[in-house]
Amino acid sequence: MENPQASIIEQIPPDDWEKTPPRVKKLVESMAERIESLEQQALELLSRQPSFFLQLSTINCLRSIEQRANFPPPSSRRIFRTELGVKH
């Protein structure tokens, strides 16, 4: 069974890899690097996701409160949202 943590190249049996033409090896190596890069980017985005959803939830709560009470004034909302790092 394949090791999910092994690189893509390491999962190819050595006998098969030796029979692979050089041009195909180069393409497979390039694709493997690209996959690893994209996986790393996906992990980075997933690590930021909880923070983003917390900010979004906070903003939605503020909007709900503002709609009910028509408070605080717009300038205060901008200041608070700026502190959260949210673009207008």
KADA-V322732 format. One record per backbone hydrogen bond with DSSP energy under -0.5 kcal/mol. CO is the residue of the C=O (numbers start at 1). NH is the residue of the N-H. If there is no record, write none. Layout:
CO,NH
CO,NH
//
This chain:
2,4
3,6
7,11
8,11
9,12
13,17
14,18
15,19
16,20
17,20
21,25
22,26
23,27
24,28
25,29
26,30
27,31
28,32
29,33
30,34
31,35
32,36
33,37
34,38
35,39
36,40
37,41
38,42
39,43
40,44
41,45
42,46
43,47
44,48
45,49
46,50
48,52
49,53
50,54
51,55
52,56
53,57
54,58
55,59
56,60
57,61
58,62
59,63
60,64
61,65
62,66
63,67
64,68
65,69
66,70
73,76
73,77
74,78
75,79
76,80
77,81
78,82
79,83
80,84
81,85
81,86
82,85
//
